[in-house]
């Protein structure tokens, strides 16, 4: 599903108006009516409900006047609270049409906060049409701040037009203060701010209304952002005649005396995601623990530590039909030697997933990514802290920063997964947002499982970007399937990976 920014939405509207002769009035009319239809579909019969529509001065307020006018077709219990007179021609027209239909408008400054609070509290549904996706600066006006606070405090239900007022459409951030909606109706395409926190939470339930904007193909307009949806994902093809040699092997290289379990979680999740053979290259303690959990794992014991000569000898003797997972539980001791190992693995003719301390070691010289085998894919799976170290930027600058992620992936020719409540994937062409998952996955070890899931899918010959998208979606789905959110260890998630595959098949 295509996702766009506020600027892209303005461009699409402009092209619709200029190239297809669909004027702004028609778009606003359809937008407002689509909100009313969404309210009916979500909350049922309108004639027995009362409404307050809070309108701003711009085109979002114009949409609100259309909503109010159309609601008058179902009930007389409609009131508008306007914070200012409309400042665009099309908004003015719809303000006047609403008045001609017998609509009532209260001017917020004349009304006062106490009376506005009472009117809002008495309504069954409050429609938020204050600010739309074009909001570009923080809300600092005390009167508007208090009005939004009153809406959040006293409304029984809030329906936001396009996006909750105060939420940035481009990054989901709160612009000073913001409306907490129960339902948001957006137009044409969802916006980035609908999927990034805190905007994602403030939207409530999101509905997308078609208001007459032609398809991107007809508009000859290309975008590079998508929401990952089940129907667009690929699952591995497993022919009935296949055997373990049909698929690639997965090699997990990691572990240390500090972090024994991490590479084991990666290895087990790769098996549970369909890998036919998983080999673990690690220290003695890790190998012993791994085999106690699953004797089908194949372990190569490196003794008490890693050195590049031993790993190089091992790599030179393995098949080319291998997927590497590099770094889970590695720790950063002897980092210089481990960086040399990373270089060797990057130069091998194998796809590589680098995770956890593999990323922390790589951060010492991220330029080695430019030395990778050009015929193979490198996948990085950092959380915000790890990505912060990779790009040498403060964590507050990298968190949810999809543009920086895209720039990084293009610069180094890699696929990068920025793990978070909304995970973001970037390859050299596109940005993808994933919204599956919950706080069940906010556990130590979850990232190790994700790297194994992606490796398992790669081993079954999915294209790298498709394997990453499917893996991230599936991993989130597995977290959602646990019976009680958050009351678990990462190890518990392993048991729901197969259930997640089943659920994904049903959704498709």
C-alpha positions in Angstrom: 0.0 0.0 0.0 1.4 3.4 -1.0 2.3 5.8 1.7 2.9 9.5 1.1 4.1 12.7 2.7 2.2 16.0 3.0 4.1 17.5 0.1 3.4 14.5 -2.1 -0.3 14.8 -1.3 -0.3 18.4 -2.3 1.3 17.5 -5.6 -1.2 14.7 -6.2 -4.1 17.1 -5.6 -2.6 19.7 -7.9 -2.2 17.2 -10.7 -5.7 15.9 -10.2 -7.1 19.5 -10.4 -4.9 20.6 -13.4 -4.6 17.4 -15.5 -8.0 15.8 -14.8 -10.2 18.8 -14.4 -11.5 17.7 -11.1 -11.7 20.9 -9.1 -10.9 21.5 -5.5 -14.6 21.8 -4.6 -15.4 18.3 -5.8 -12.4 16.9 -3.8 -13.5 18.7 -0.7 -17.1 17.6 -1.1 -16.1 14.0 -1.5 -13.7 14.2 1.4 -16.4 15.5 3.8 -19.1 13.0 2.7 -16.6 10.1 3.0 -16.0 11.1 6.7 -19.8 11.0 7.3 -20.0 7.5 5.6 -17.1 6.3 7.7 -18.8 7.5 10.9 -22.0 5.7 9.9 -20.0 2.5 9.1 -18.1 2.6 12.4 -20.8 3.9 14.8 -24.1 3.1 13.2 -27.3 5.1 12.7 -26.6 8.9 12.7 -30.2 10.2 13.3 -30.0 9.3 17.0 -26.6 11.0 17.7 -25.5 14.5 18.3 -22.4 16.0 16.7 -19.9 18.9 17.2 -17.6 19.7 14.4 -14.5 21.8 15.4 -13.3 23.7 12.3 -10.0 25.4 11.6 -9.6 28.2 9.1 -7.9 26.2 6.4 -9.1 23.5 4.0 -9.3 20.9 6.8 -11.9 23.2 8.3 -13.6 23.3 4.9 -13.8 19.5 5.0 -15.4 19.9 8.4 -18.1 22.3 7.1 -19.0 19.6 4.4 -19.2 17.0 7.2 -21.5 19.2 9.3 -23.7 20.1 6.3 -24.1 16.4 5.3 -24.8 15.4 8.9 -27.8 17.8 8.8 -29.4 15.3 6.3 -29.6 12.9 9.2 -30.1 14.9 12.4 -30.6 18.5 13.5 -28.2 17.9 16.4 -25.2 19.4 14.7 -23.1 22.3 15.9 -19.9 23.8 14.6 -17.2 25.5 16.8 -15.0 27.6 14.5 -11.7 28.9 15.7 -11.5 31.5 12.9 -13.2 32.5 9.7 -12.3 30.4 6.6 -9.2 31.7 4.8 -9.6 29.9 1.5 -12.2 30.4 -1.2 -13.3 26.8 -1.2 -13.6 26.6 2.6 -15.6 29.9 2.6 -18.1 28.4 0.1 -18.6 25.3 2.2 -19.0 27.5 5.3 -21.7 29.5 3.6 -23.4 26.4 2.3 -23.6 25.0 5.8 -25.2 28.2 7.0 -27.7 28.1 4.2 -28.7 24.6 5.3 -29.6 26.0 8.7 -26.3 25.1 10.3 -25.2 26.7 13.6 -21.7 28.1 14.1 -20.2 29.2 17.4 -17.1 31.3 17.2 -14.7 29.9 19.7 -13.3 33.2 20.9 -16.9 34.5 21.6 -18.0 31.2 23.1 -15.3 30.9 25.7 -13.6 27.7 27.0 -16.3 26.9 29.6 -19.2 26.9 27.1 -17.1 25.1 24.5 -16.3 22.4 27.1 -20.0 22.0 27.8 -21.0 21.8 24.2 -18.3 19.2 23.4 -19.1 17.1 26.5 -22.8 16.9 25.5 -22.1 15.6 21.9 -22.0 11.9 21.1 -19.3 12.5 18.5 -16.8 15.3 18.0 -15.3 15.8 14.6 -11.8 17.2 14.6 -11.3 19.4 11.5 -8.8 21.9 13.0 -5.6 21.2 11.2 -4.9 18.7 8.4 -1.8 17.2 6.9 -0.3 20.6 6.0 0.5 21.6 9.6 4.2 22.6 9.5 4.8 24.3 12.8 4.0 23.8 16.4 0.7 24.8 17.9 1.6 27.5 20.4 -1.6 29.6 20.6 -2.8 29.0 24.2 -6.5 29.1 23.2 -6.0 26.4 20.6 -3.9 24.3 23.0 -6.7 24.5 25.7 -9.3 23.7 23.1 -7.5 20.5 22.1 -7.1 19.6 25.7 -10.8 20.0 26.2 -11.6 17.9 23.2 -9.3 15.1 24.5 -10.8 15.4 28.0 -14.5 15.7 27.4 -15.3 14.1 24.1 -17.1 10.8 24.2 -15.6 9.9 20.7 -13.4 11.9 18.4 -13.3 11.4 14.6 -10.3 13.2 13.0 -10.4 14.5 9.4 -7.3 13.4 7.5 -5.0 13.2 10.6 -5.4 14.1 14.2 -4.8 17.9 14.6 -1.3 18.5 15.9 0.2 15.4 14.4 2.9 15.8 11.7 1.9 14.0 8.6 5.5 13.5 7.7 6.9 11.9 10.9 4.1 11.3 13.3 5.5 13.7 15.9 3.3 15.9 18.1 3.5 19.6 17.0 3.1 21.1 20.5 -0.1 19.3 21.3 -2.4 16.9 19.5 -5.9 15.4 19.4 -6.3 11.8 20.5 -8.7 10.4 17.9 -10.8 7.2 18.1 -11.2 7.1 14.3 -9.2 8.9 11.6 -10.5 9.2 8.0 -7.7 10.1 5.6 -8.0 10.8 1.9 -6.4 9.1 -1.2 -3.4 7.5 0.5 -2.3 7.1 4.1 0.4 9.4 5.3 3.7 8.6 6.9 2.5 10.2 10.2 -0.3 7.7 10.4 2.2 4.8 11.0 5.0 6.4 13.1 4.6 6.9 16.8 3.1 8.8 18.6 0.9 9.7 15.6 0.1 6.0 15.0 -1.4 5.8 18.5 -3.2 9.1 18.3 -5.0 8.1 15.0 -7.1 5.4 16.6 -8.6 3.3 13.9 -7.5 4.4 10.4 -9.8 4.4 7.4 -8.7 5.5 3.9 -11.3 7.1 1.7 -11.1 7.5 -2.1 -12.2 11.0 -3.1 -11.5 11.0 -6.8 -7.7 11.3 -7.0 -6.7 9.1 -10.0 -4.3 6.2 -9.6 -0.6 6.9 -9.4 -0.2 5.3 -12.8 -2.6 7.6 -14.4 -1.0 10.6 -12.7 2.4 9.3 -13.8 3.6 9.9 -10.3 6.1 7.6 -8.5 6.5 7.2 -4.8 9.1 5.2 -2.8 7.2 4.5 0.4 4.9 1.5 1.2 3.1 0.0 4.1 3.7 -3.8 4.3 0.4 -5.7 3.9 -0.2 -9.4 4.0 -1.5 -9.6 0.4 1.6 -8.1 -1.0 4.0 -10.6 0.7 5.6 -13.7 -0.7 5.9 -17.0 1.1 8.5 -19.7 0.2 7.7 -22.3 -2.4 8.3 -25.7 -0.9 7.8 -28.4 -3.7 6.7 -31.8 -2.4 9.8 -33.3 -4.1 12.3 -31.0 -2.3 14.9 -32.3 0.1 17.4 -30.5 2.4 19.7 -29.9 -0.6 17.0 -27.9 -2.3 17.5 -25.1 0.1 20.4 -23.0 1.3 22.2 -23.7 4.6 22.1 -21.1 7.4 25.3 -20.4 9.3 25.1 -18.4 12.5 28.4 -17.0 13.6 28.2 -15.4 17.1 28.1 -16.0 20.8 30.4 -15.3 23.7 30.8 -16.2 27.3 28.6 -13.2 28.2 25.8 -13.9 25.7 25.4 -17.6 25.3 21.7 -17.7 24.2 21.6 -15.1 21.4 23.1 -17.1 18.6 21.0 -20.1 19.7 17.8 -18.0 19.3 18.9 -17.1 15.8 19.6 -20.7 14.9 16.4 -22.0 16.3 14.3 -19.3 14.6 15.9 -20.1 11.3 15.0 -23.7 11.6 11.4 -22.8 12.6 11.2 -20.5 9.6 11.9 -23.3 7.1 15.7 -23.6 6.9 16.7 -27.2 6.2 20.1 -27.1 7.8 21.4 -24.7 10.4 25.1 -24.6 11.5 26.3 -22.7 14.5 29.9 -21.4 14.6 30.6 -20.4 18.2 32.5 -21.1 21.4 32.3 -24.3 23.4 29.7 -23.1 25.9 27.3 -22.0 23.2 27.6 -25.2 21.3 26.9 -27.3 24.4 23.8 -25.2 25.2 22.6 -25.3 21.6 22.6 -29.0 21.3 20.8 -29.4 24.6 17.9 -27.4 23.1 17.9 -29.0 19.6 20.2 -31.8 18.6 19.4 -31.2 14.9 21.6 -28.1 15.0 25.2 -28.6 13.7 27.8 -26.9 15.8 31.4 -25.9 14.9 33.3 -25.2 18.1 35.9 -22.4 17.9 37.1 -23.1 21.4 37.3 -20.0 23.6 37.2 -17.3 20.9 37.2 -16.2 17.3 40.1 -15.4 15.1 40.2 -14.5 11.5 42.4 -17.4 10.3 40.1 -20.0 11.8 37.0 -18.4 10.3 38.7 -17.9 7.0 39.6 -21.5 6.8 36.1 -22.5 7.6 34.6 -20.1 5.0 36.9 -21.4 2.3 35.6 -24.9 2.8 31.9 -24.2 2.8 29.5 -24.3 0.0 28.4 -21.2 -1.8 24.8 -22.2 -1.0 24.9 -20.5 2.4 23.2 -17.6 4.3 25.3 -16.0 7.0 23.9 -14.5 10.3 26.8 -12.6 11.8 27.0 -11.1 15.3 24.3 -12.3 17.7 25.7 -12.4 21.2 29.2 -11.7 19.9 30.2 -8.9 22.4 32.7 -6.3 21.3 35.8 -7.6 23.0 38.8 -8.1 20.5 36.8 -5.9 18.1 39.7 -5.4 15.7 39.9 -9.1 15.0 36.1 -9.4 14.7 36.1 -6.5 12.2 38.6 -8.5 10.1 36.2 -11.5 10.3 33.3 -9.2 9.1 35.4 -8.2 6.1 36.1 -11.8 5.2 32.4 -12.7 5.4 31.4 -9.7 3.4 33.8 -10.8 0.6 32.4 -14.3 0.5 29.9 -15.3 -2.2 27.1 -15.5 0.3 24.2 -13.3 1.5 24.9 -11.9 5.0 22.7 -10.7 7.8 24.6 -8.6 10.3 22.9 -8.1 13.7 23.6 -7.1 17.3 27.3 -6.9 18.2 28.2 -7.5 14.6 26.7 -4.1 14.0 28.6 -2.6 17.0 31.8 -3.9 15.6 31.0 -2.7 12.1 30.3 0.8 13.5 34.1 1.2 14.1 34.5 1.2 10.3 31.3 1.1 8.4 33.1 1.9 5.2 34.1 -1.8 5.0 30.6 -2.3 3.6 31.9 -0.9 0.3 34.2 -3.9 0.1 31.4 -6.4 0.0 31.0 -8.9 -2.8 28.9 -6.9 -5.3 27.0 -10.0 -6.4 25.6 -10.7 -2.9 23.2 -9.0 -0.5 24.1 -7.6 2.9 21.2 -7.0 5.4 21.6 -5.0 8.5 19.1 -5.2 11.4 19.9 -2.4 13.9 17.7 -1.1 16.6 17.9 2.7 17.0 20.9 2.6 19.4 22.8 0.4 16.9 21.9 2.6 14.0 22.9 5.7 15.9 26.4 4.2 16.3 26.5 3.2 12.6 25.8 6.7 11.4 27.4 8.6 14.2 24.3 10.6 15.0 22.4 11.0 18.3 19.7 8.5 18.9 16.9 11.1 18.9 18.0 12.0 15.3 17.8 8.5 14.0 14.7 7.1 15.7 12.0 6.6 13.0 14.1 8.6 10.6 13.1 6.9 7.4 14.9 9.4 5.1 18.2 8.8 6.9 17.7 5.1 6.7 17.1 5.3 3.0 20.1 7.5 2.5 22.3 5.0 4.4 21.0 2.0 2.4 21.6 3.7 -0.9 25.1 4.8 0.1 26.3 1.4 1.1 24.1 -0.8 -1.2 22.5 -2.7 1.6 19.1 -3.5 3.0 18.6 -2.0 6.5 15.9 -2.8 9.0 15.4 -0.2 11.7 13.7 -2.2 14.4 11.1 -0.3 16.5 7.4 -0.3 17.4 7.0 0.6 13.7 9.9 -1.1 12.0 11.2 0.6 8.9 13.0 -1.2 6.0 15.0 0.5 3.3 16.8 -0.9 0.3 18.3 1.1 -2.5 14.9 1.8 -4.1 12.1 2.0 -1.5 11.1 2.5 2.1 8.7 0.1 3.8 6.8 0.5 7.1 5.7 -2.5 9.2 3.0 -2.2 11.8 2.7 -5.8 13.0 3.9 -6.7 16.5 3.4 -5.4 20.1 5.2 -5.1 23.4 5.6 -8.9 23.5 8.6 -8.3 21.3 10.1 -5.6 23.6 12.4 -8.3 25.1 16.1 -9.1 25.1 16.6 -11.7 22.3 13.8 -10.6 20.0 16.3 -9.2 17.5 18.2 -12.4 17.4 15.0 -14.3 16.5 14.2 -11.8 13.7 17.6 -12.3 12.1 17.0 -16.0 12.1 13.6 -15.7 10.6 15.0 -13.6 7.7 17.8 -16.1 7.2 15.3 -19.0 7.1 13.3 -17.2 4.4 16.5 -16.4 2.4 17.5 -20.0 2.6 14.2 -20.9 0.8 15.2 -18.7 -2.2 13.0 -15.6 -1.5 14.4 -12.5 -3.1 16.3 -10.5 -0.3 14.0 -7.6 0.0 10.9 -9.9 -0.1 12.5 -12.1 2.6 13.1 -9.1 4.8 9.6 -7.7 4.4 8.0 -11.1 5.0 10.3 -11.8 7.9 9.6 -8.6 9.7 5.9 -8.9 9.2 5.9 -12.6 10.3 7.9 -11.8 13.4 5.5 -9.1 14.4 2.6 -11.4 13.8 4.2 -14.1 16.0 4.4 -11.5 18.8 0.7 -10.7 18.4 -0.3 -14.4 18.7 1.0 -14.9 22.2 -1.9 -15.2 24.6 -1.0 -12.3 27.0 0.9 -9.3 25.6 4.3 -8.8 27.2 4.1 -11.7 29.7 6.7 -13.8 28.0 10.4 -14.3 27.2 11.8 -14.0 23.7 12.2 -17.7 23.7 8.4 -18.1 23.9 8.0 -16.3 20.6 9.8 -19.2 18.9 6.8 -21.4 19.5 4.5 -19.1 17.6 6.6 -18.7 14.4 4.8 -21.6 12.7 1.4 -20.1 13.8 2.4 -16.8 12.3 3.1 -18.5 8.9 -0.4 -20.1 9.1 -2.0 -16.8 10.0 -0.2 -15.0 7.1 -1.5 -17.6 4.7 -5.0 -17.0 5.9 -4.7 -13.2 5.6 -3.4 -13.5 2.0 
